[in-house]
Amino acid sequence: MTEFTVLDRPPPPSSLLAQRAAQGEYVDAYCLQVPAPAALPGWVVAFYGTRLFAAERCVLALLGHPSRRAQAHALAQGEREGFAAWMVTARRSDELLLTEASGRTRSWLSVQSLDPGSLLWFGSALRTRQQDADGRPRLTGAMKALLGLHERYSRALLRAGARDLLRGAA
């Protein structure tokens, strides 16, 4: 089994996620390098098709946001503008930004070509109601308490998606 090193990095400055940070949202982004070329549609399908994300899909279905793998395929191909609790906010050939039903959280997937291989990205944005004295998003105590879990889950999703993407490419 391939083990990937997940890096915690700011999103690329011109990315859709970086735009959210510029608008005052809390942003995190994680990336890892894979040894094969990848394209956004394959990355979207692999990410949302993991067993780990299937568990999240079950929870979302209980909350009134059911989804199927076929819908992830349609989302990846640009044939669908929503998936589970998310709606497409913006799409480019190499990145996808989705906003959750409440409008407070966003998910971002992106692929960058490398020579050789690809850099796979997953990130999140959170619209906060308060800012600190420097104008940065201020997280509540509850949000801060959940960040550790969110970080571990984000890293696990990224690794699982990368493994599934490479299995599908084999």
N, C-alpha and C positions, 0 to 999 in steps of 0.2 A: 504494500500500500504506500502510495506517495504521500509524504508529509510536506506540507507547505508552511512557509514562514509568512505569517500575516503581519503586515506593517500598518501602524496607525499613522496616517499621513493627512495633511490638509488636502482637500480635493484640488485638482488642477484649477488654476485661476480663471480660466474661461469656461469652466464647467457649469452646468445647471445647478449643481449643489453649492458651488462657490457663490453664485448669485443669491442664494438663500441666506448665506452667511452675511453677505453685503447688505441684505435687507434686515439684519438684526436677529436672525434666527440662530439658535444653538445648532451647530453642525459637527458631526463626526464622520470620518471616512476611513475605511480600511481597504487595503489592496494586497494582492499576492500575484506572483509571476508564475505562469504555466509555460511549459516548453512547447506548446503547440499554438498555431494561429487560432484565433477565436473571433467570432462576430457577435454583435449584441443579441440577435434573435436566439442563438444557441445558448448564450449566457443566461438570458431571461428564463428560457425553458429549463435549463439545468438547475438554476437557483430555486425557482418555485416548484420544481419537481422533486426536490430532495425529500428523503424520509423525515428529516428534521422539520422541514417546512410543512410537511403533511400534518404533523401534530398541531402546528399553528393553524392550519386550515380547518382542522376539526374544532378547535376553540372558536375560531371566527364563525364557523357555521352555527355553533350553539348561540352565538351573539347576533345571529340574523344575517350573516354575510357568507353564504355558501359559495364554494368554487370547486372547479374540477381542473384536472391537468389540461384538458382540451382548451379550456379558457386561457390558460397560461400560454399555450401554443398560439392561440389567436391574438393575444396581447403582444407576444413577441413578433408576430408578423405584421402588426399594425392594423389588424382586422377587428380589434376590440379596444375600447377605451377604458375599460374597467376590469378589475380582478379582485375578487373577495371584497375587502373594505376599501380598496384603493381605486382612484380614478387617475388617468393620465393627466398630468399638469403640463408636461413638455416632453418632446421626443426629438432626438437627433439621431443620425445614423449610428452613433457610437455611445449613446446614453439615453436613459429613460428616467424621468422623475414622476413619481406617483404621490398623490396626496390622499391621506386616510379620510374617511367619511366625516370626522369631526372638523377637519381642516387644520388641526394642530400639529400633526406629524406627517413627515414625508419620508419616502424611501427612494433611493437612487441607485441605479445599476449602470455601470459603464465598462467599456472595453477599450484598451489602448493597444495598438500594435507595437510590438517590439521586434528586434532582430537579434536572436530568434524568439519566437513565442509571443505571449500576450500578457498584459497586465489587467487583471480583473479587479473591479472596484465594487464595493457596497458601502453605502453611507446613509445617514439619516439626518433629518432636520427637525427641529422642534420649535414651534412658534411659542415664545414665552411672552408673558404680559409685562414683564419688568426688565429693566436694564440696570447695570451697575453704573458707577460714576464715570467710567470710561466709555459707556455706550454699548458694552458687550451684553449679550443675553444673560440675565440673572435667573438661575435655576432655583426652584423652591427646594426645601429640605427633602421632600418626598422624591422629587426628580433626581436629586443628587444621590439619594439612597438607592435608587434603581439603576444608576449608571453602570455600576460594576457588573450587574447581571446583564444589562443591555450590551455591554462591551463583549462579555464572554459569548453571549448568544450570537452577536453579529459576526464575531470571529469564527464560531462554529458553522454558521450558515455559509460564510464565504468559503471555508475549507470544504464543506460538504458539496456545495455547488461546483467548485473547481474539480473535485474528484468525479462527480457525475458528468461534468462536461467532457473531461478527458476519457472517461469510459465510453461515452457516446461517440467520441471522435475516433476511437480505436477500431 
